[in-house]
Amino acid sequence: MTRAVHLGPRSLLALALVSAVGVVAFGWPFLAPPTSQVGTHTQDAPWLFAGLLVLLVAVAAAALAESGLGPKAVAMLGVLAATGAALRPIGAGTAGIEPMFFLMVLSGRVLGPGFGFVLGNVTMFASALLTGGVGPWMPFQMLAMGWFTMGAGLLPVPARARGRAEVRILAVYGFLAAFAYGTAMNMAGWPFMGALASDIAFDPHSGVPANLARFVAYCLATSLGWDLGRALVTVVLTLTLGPALLRGLRRATRRAAFEAQVTFEAPER
């Protein structure tokens, strides 16, 4: 299968570093013990994590670019990112109707995990600028979308698999990953609720089991309907538009010939 970005050792190391810091940034309420002083800086933490994630995502993007993000791949990245950014505002504020997610799934499947990670980050960054959604939450959205799109490229589906079976697998992935994205973003914002909802807010003095129960209650009470809407829209669009879009993306990658090597030959005399 054609890959627009090859994951070499440097790129894998950068992605592992970004992902490790991302896990800490998202999951610190469950990683820090109740006696830790981290909980006393909940107002500073989102800005600290945001700044750190921006730097690490930039490192990962640079490493991926050095591993083979050529002009043709950059052009396709720009087209897909612009399309995804334009799709995001369509359902903003309406029961989780977010059509950009199905495009990310199909793009990651066709173009691979390296391209998918870069595409997810760039698309979310562009859409934040487009919608005015720039804030300490933006790097978390970028990283979560990068994981979301990269995951589609990592699916253990045979490269020769085509047709409805492949589309159904992508639909299932999109459904589950849409919930995973929503859960990750809930985790990014939940610790900073303070006393707004004492029964479901993060309590820095409680242990992991108690806070986990609070977090589950928070997800059920605040975002279950939105995540379900996002997941269902992703499934419907993948099943209906997926076959045609997959063929179009594969045709575009074949014509772009990302993997073709450029050679220079001396002119015949």
N, C-alpha and C positions, 0 to 999 in steps of 0.2 A: 504494500500500500504506500502511496506517495506521502511523504512527510515534508511539510514546509520548514520545520525546525527539527534538527536532529539533537537528541539529548546526549551530549558528551559528558565526560567526567566532571568538567567544570560546571556545566549546567545542572547536572544532578546534584552536585554539592550545594550550589546556590539555592536550588529548589528545596533541598532538605533543610538548609538553614532557615529559609523563609518560613517553611511549614512548621519547623520546630518553634520558632519565635511566635508564629501565628497561633499554635496550640496553646502556648503559655498566655498570649494576649487574650485569647478567647476564654480559656479555662482557668485563669488564675484564681477565681473564687473557690474552686474545688481543689486547687493545688496548694494554696497558702493555708497554713494551720490557723486555728482560731486565735492563737496568741500572737500571730504576725502583725506587724505594724502596717502592712500593706492596706488593710481595710480602713485605716485612718486617712488615706490619701485617695479616696474614691473620686474626688472631684478633679484631681490632677492626673489620675491614671489614664483616662481616655486620650488625653493630649500626649502623654508620654508614649503610650503604645502606638498611637497614630503616627507620631514622628518616627519612631523606630521602624514601623512597618513600611512607611514610605521609602526609607533608606534601603531596607532589605529587598523590597520589591524592585527597586531600581537596580540593585546589584544583580538580582535574578534576571531581570530583563536584559541587562547588559551582557551577562554571560550567555543567555540564549541568543542574543543578536550576534555575538562572536562565533556561535556554533553554526551559523548558516542562515540567518534571516536576511536573505538577499532582497534586491529591489522588487522582484516579482512577488515574493512573500509579503513584503511591506505594503505593496499595492493592494493585495488581497486582504491583508490585515486591516488597512484603512477602510476598504469597502464594507467588510463585515462589521467592523466596529461602528462605523457610521450608521449602518442599517440597524444594528442592535440598539444603539443609542436613540435612534428615531422611533423604534418600536416601544421603548420603555414608557414614554409618557402617555401612550395610547390608553392604557388602563390604570394610570396612576390614581390611587385613591378609590378604586372601584373593585372591591371584593377580590383582590389578588389577581386580577386579569393582567398578566404580564407576559405578552407574547415573545419577548426577547429570549426567554429561557429555552424555548424549543430550538431557536436558531443557534444558541450556544451548544446545545447537545449535538446537533447535526454537524456543526463545524468542527467540534472537538473529535467526533468520530471519524470524519473524513481526513482531517489535516493533522491529527495526532496530539498527544498530550503537551508537547512543548509549545506548539502553536496555540493550543487551547488555553494554556495558562496565560500566555501573553495577551491573547484575544480577550479573555475574561477581564483582565486588569484594565486594558485599554478601553474596552467597551463601557465598563462601569465608571471609569474616570471621565470619559466623554459625556456619558449620560448625566453625571453629576454636574458637569459644567453647563449642560443644556438645560437642566431642570432647576439649577440653583441649589442643588443638594450637597453643597460642599461644607464639610464639618469634620469633627473628629471621628465620625462614624465612617467616612468615605474610605479610608484605607482598609477597614474591616470588610466593607462591601467589596472592594477590589479583590482582596485576598480570597474571600469566600466564593466570589464568582470565578476567580482563577482556578480554585479547586474544583468547582462545579464543572467547568468546561474541560479541564484537564482529565477529570474522572471519566468523561465520555470517551476520550482517547485511550484510556487505560483499560477499557472493558475487554475482558477475555473472549472476544468474539472473533472467530476465524476471519482472516482478511478476505477470504473468498466468499464469505457469507453475504448474500444479497437477498433482496425481495422482502416479502412481508415478515419473515422471521426476524430479520435484522431490525426492521422498523418496530416490531413489537418489543424486542429487547431494549431498544432505545427509549420507547415509551415507558417501559417499566423503570428504567434507570431515571428518566426525567421525573417520574412521579415521586420516587424515593428521594432523589437528590433535591427536588424542590422543597421537600420537608426538611431535609438536612440543612439546606441554605437558610431557611427560615429559623430553624433552631439555633444555628450558629449566630445569626444576627440578633436573636433574642438574648443569647448569652453575652453578646457584646454590649448590650444596653441594660440588661437586667440588674447588674450590680450597682448601677448609679441611680436607682429609683429613690433611694433614701427612705423616708417614712411615708411616701405617697400611698403605699398599700402594704401595711405592716404584715399582713398574713402571707403575702406572696413575694415580698421584697427580700433581697439578700441581707442576711444577718451575719456580720463579720465575727460575731461571738458564738455562732453555732457551728456544729461539725458538718462534715460532708453529707451524711444522710438527711439531716434536717434541711439543709440548703438545697439538696437535690429534690426533695419533696416540694419545697417552695418554688423551685424553678419549673418543675413539671406543672404545678398549679398555675404558674404565671403563663406558661405556653398555652395551656388549655383555655385560660380565661381571656387572653389577649390576642392570640395570633392563629389559633387553630383554623378558624374559618378562612382567614387570608391565605394561609399555607395550603389549605385544601383547594381553594380557588386557583392558586398558582399551579398546583400539581395537575389539576384536571385540565386547565387550559393547555399546559405543556403536553399532556397526553393526547388531547383532541387534535392539536395542531401537528404533532408528530405523526399521528396516524393518517391524517388527511393530506397534509402538505409534505410530509417527510419523504416519500418515494421520489417525487419530482425534484425536491430540493437536493436530495442526496445525489441524484443523477447530474444535476446542474453543477454541484460543487466538485464532483469527480471529473466531470468534463472540463471544468475550468482548471483543475490542478493538472490534468494531463496536458492541456494546451500550454499551461505555464511552464511545465517541465522543470519543476523546482530542483530535481536531482540531476538534471543534465549538466555535464561538465563543459565549461567553456575552454576551447583549445584554439591556439593560434598557429597557423601553418604559414610557412614561407610561400610566397606566390611562385607559381610555375614560370619558368623562363623558356 
